[in-house]
Amino acid sequence: MQPYELTLAGAAAAIRAGELSPVELTESVLGRIGAVEDRLGAYVTLAADSARRSAVRAEREIAAGRHRGPLHGIPFGLKDLIDAAGLPTTASSQVGAPHPPATDSAVAARLSAAGAVLLGKTHTHEFGYGLTTPQTRNARDHERIAGGSSGGSAVAVAAGAATFALGTDTGGSIRVPAALNGVVGLKPTYGLLPLHGVTSLSWSLDHIGPLTRTVEDAALVLNALVDRQGPPGAPVTAATTAPTGRSGPPAAPGADLPPPENADLTGLRIGIPRQHYFERVDPGVEASVRAAIDQLQACGAELMDIDIPMARYLQATQWGLMVPEATATHEQTLRAVPELYGEDVRVLLEAGALVPAGDYLRAQRSRALMREAWTELFQQVDVVAAPSVPMAAVRAGQQSVEWPDGTVEAVSDAYVRLCAPANITGIPALSLPVGPDGTGLPAGLQLMGRPFDEATVLRVGRAYETASGSVGGPVPVAA
């Protein structure tokens, strides 16, 4: 096995044991980038020289006994909406900032403090406003979309061109590309991780989180990123969830996972939606997701049928919030240089200017009601399990999908549809790979939980990985 094939946890253990150096790992990943990047297009900017310097520094610190933790010496990619000092933040757009930022974003600073090695900036759909990332190819099939808008981050992780990466998620932009490329994507609770230094799409829906090869790796990255004092309203101690998941406070954000051999979910209640999440879903994807849910039941979880509150208003609320907020963010540049935007993004931004204030306020009211209703829902269950995406990756250039009932749906609408509830409500949501879907392509199982209870969501995901033996290395990249 080559070093670039290691999971984050595996690489960290090898570094801690003196069996692998950060320099060896970084050179292996850089070599992998050189071998596959021309076919994948995952990176906007590659910072190979500074990555090598960071790896040398990490190696010296570890040799001197100053080991900072599991991310020390681990190479990663950063979505090109997230500032890193000295590297341009282009947002994969001609409109992007021409000068590199002088300081790190809050999350980049925390990863630097943990000793992680920044490889470069990964492609996003322009300004994060799309679900395809057209510059990047799917790691499993180059004729298909990578998913978006964190497509570059997901593809880099899937192909072994980064040990982990960060993405952002406004309507599914971490979970969609994670599902389409067969990796793990975590959207934490809204407000858990700071967005300072991150280019915004929609300030009330934006989240930031990790893309990794395993659930354990996602927990390790979250541990490095989270403020242990927690945001307002979050628990401040590392109290663990009660064994049944039914009493006591949520575990502290990023709390340690149980041992990998422990896949026991006895007493934990998992809600299975009756509507919305399994409507207009590809049969192969549904079969893969339901098989994964059966695996959770075999681990001892109790399955309960649930109704998704206000399901008919979900997409209208998502778009009613996101579109005007995005337009407000881009108001000045849209007026000054509209020709520099890609056509798909420009049309959406122009449409946002036509949304009446009353519609935006109604969307805000709808979100408040949804949050209340989901809070009540989580009195019945501990986790909700559903598909992350309704279909596997479509072919590049495909604009719509026709469902068996005759409904024609835009590809972007289809991919947003199952992810939007977690953005609207701000609850944590994890996508982990299941499948293949019948065509050989991966899909995603989505697990959603109570606000600031990432620990339970990660615990369930880890149990599925352990019981199913689904953890693997990077995917082969075709010529």
Buried (B, 14 or more C-beta within 10 A) or exposed (E): EEBBBBBBBBBBBBBBEEEBBBBBBBBBBBBBBEBBBEBBBBBBBBBBEBBBEBBBBBBEBBEEEEBBBBBBBBBBBBBBBBBBBEBBBBBBBEBBEEEEBEEBBBBBBBBBEBBBBBBBBBBBBBBBBBBBBBBBBBBBBBEBBBBBBBBBBBBBBBBBBBBBBBBBBBBBBBBBBBBBBBBBBBBBBBBBBBBEBBBBBBEBBBBBBBBBBBBBBBBBBBBBBBBEEBBEEBBEEEBBBEEEBEEEBBBBBBBBBBEBEEBBBEBBBBBBBEEBBBBBBBEBBBBBBBEBBEBBBEBEBBBEEBBBBBBEBBBBBBBBBBBBBBBBBBEEBBEEEEEBBBEBBBEBBBBBBEBEEEBBEBBEEBBEEBBEBBBEBBEEBBBBBBBBBBBBBBEBEEEEBEBEEEEEBEBBBBBBBBBBBBBBBBBBBBBBBBBBBBEEBBBBBBBBBBBBBBBBBBBBBBBBBBBBEBBBBBBEBEE
